[in-house]
Amino acid sequence: MANWMKDIINSNISENSRTKKKSKLLVENNNSLTELENCFLEYLVDSEYSEFQISSEGNISQNIILQKIKEKISKENIFNILVSLEKKGYLEKNVLGSSVQCPDCYSKDIKITFSCPNCNSNKIIKNEIIEHPYCGYRGNKSQFNKNGKLVCPQCLSILTRKEKINKENDKKFVIVNSYLINGSVFKCEECGNIINKPNINFTCNKCETKFNYKNAEYQNPIKYVIPDEKYKNILNRNKVKILIIEDSELEAESLSLLIENIDDYLEYEVTITNNGTNALLKIEKTKYNLVIQDLGLPDINGLTLLQEIKKIDPETLVLVYTGRDDRETAVKAMKLGASEFIVKNNQNIEAFIETLKNNIQKTQILK
């Protein structure tokens, strides 16, 4: 193993042994997300909530998820965060159909009852109005009911089907046993009153408040959804996939060990390949957060490989590390899309560690 690699590993492992940190949530603050927004999104995803609903704009009292997060973020900040995350594309907002809520506690657990406008009795019976088009008779369904069958009181036809009017030679004809439903009426069993529209009453099952449609609280519930791609990114924020392209087995394994000892709050999945051909095949199949490549490979020119990697996935961070201390090569690599160009030597040990940390950190920024 090269001396420079030994020094890097020994230095970094020794340092980490003194500064081990407990696992922490890593969603970097960037130009898009604030610390509170990160905290909010992390809480939702870690609690396995890809969507949630609030009763109305400015009301989170009935949402258990948001009630719990109030321990970390104030109510006022939650609403500011909802507005901000919607604008930034981290939440999709859908306004649902309006619903009735209790005017006292805003509960949607409501019992609906009907009452007679004349005597306030709740003993209301709904009766459909049936018309027999063949003979023209119209009346309450109860008038047609005879031994469990619908029978027209006027012509005594047994009615078995609802309206069925056909056209033949542009002339309408009515099938004898068809019938129409022409609305409904209500009858009060207490006073016998026939009612077109009974009173509609509400009772809150939570606080037992009684109210009617005039003083009910009408709200438009709002559903927020974290888009699938954003949810996946947040869920995997502590997972880093790294591909090492290095023809020296010892250096590749040493570099893998170094990465695993950079910190203790990320989950690393490190893949090693010793040639450019296999590297391109892997990159076509797998999305890597970071690619670390040497330039001196047995099958493909290092700069050509870099160019091909960026063609496959322009967003992949590629860190070039090489024994070539050549300014011209470095300039070409950066122009082709390398995020860093590092020369392998003992003088660059600390810079190499810091560069590696920074590049891994960049992969965790939510986009």
Stockholm file with secondary structure:
# STOCKHOLM 1.0

chainA/1-367         MANWMKDIINSNISENSRTKKKSKLLVENNNSLTELENCFLEYLVDSEYSEFQISSEGNISQNIILQKIKEKISKENIFNILVSLEKKGYLEKNVLGSSVQCPDCYSKDIKITFSCPNCNSNKIIKNEIIEHPYCGYRGNKSQFNKNGKLVCPQCLSILTRKEKINKENDKKFVIVNSYLINGSVFKCEECGNIINKPNINFTCNKCETKFNYKNAEYQNPIKYVIPDEKYKNILNRNKVKILIIEDSELEAESLSLLIENIDDYLEYEVTITNNGTNALLKIEKTKYNLVIQDLGLPDINGLTLLQEIKKIDPETLVLVYTGRDDRETAVKAMKLGASEFIVKNNQNIEAFIETLKNNIQKTQILK
#=GR chainA/1-367 SS CCHHHHHHHHHHHHHHHHSCCCCCCCCCCCSSCCHHHHHHHHHHHHTTCSEEEESBTTBCTTCHHHHHHTTTSCHHHHHHHHHHHHHTTSCEEEECCCEEECTTTCCCCEEEEEECTTTCCSCEEEEEEEEETTTTEEEEHHHHEETTEEECTTTCCEECEECCEEEETTEEEECTTEEEEEEEEEEETTTCCEESSCEEEEEETTTCCEEETTTCEEECCEEEECCHHHHHHHHTTTEEEEEEECSCHHHHHHHHHHHHTSCSSSEEEEEEESSHHHHHHHHHHSCCSEEEECSBCSSSBHHHHHHHHHHHCTTSEEEEEESCCCHHHHHHHHHTTCSEEEECSGGGHHHHHHHHHHHHHHTTSCC
#=GC SS_cons         CCHHHHHHHHHHHHHHHHSCCCCCCCCCCCSSCCHHHHHHHHHHHHTTCSEEEESBTTBCTTCHHHHHHTTTSCHHHHHHHHHHHHHTTSCEEEECCCEEECTTTCCCCEEEEEECTTTCCSCEEEEEEEEETTTTEEEEHHHHEETTEEECTTTCCEECEECCEEEETTEEEECTTEEEEEEEEEEETTTCCEESSCEEEEEETTTCCEEETTTCEEECCEEEECCHHHHHHHHTTTEEEEEEECSCHHHHHHHHHHHHTSCSSSEEEEEEESSHHHHHHHHHHSCCSEEEECSBCSSSBHHHHHHHHHHHCTTSEEEEEESCCCHHHHHHHHHTTCSEEEECSGGGHHHHHHHHHHHHHHTTSCC
//
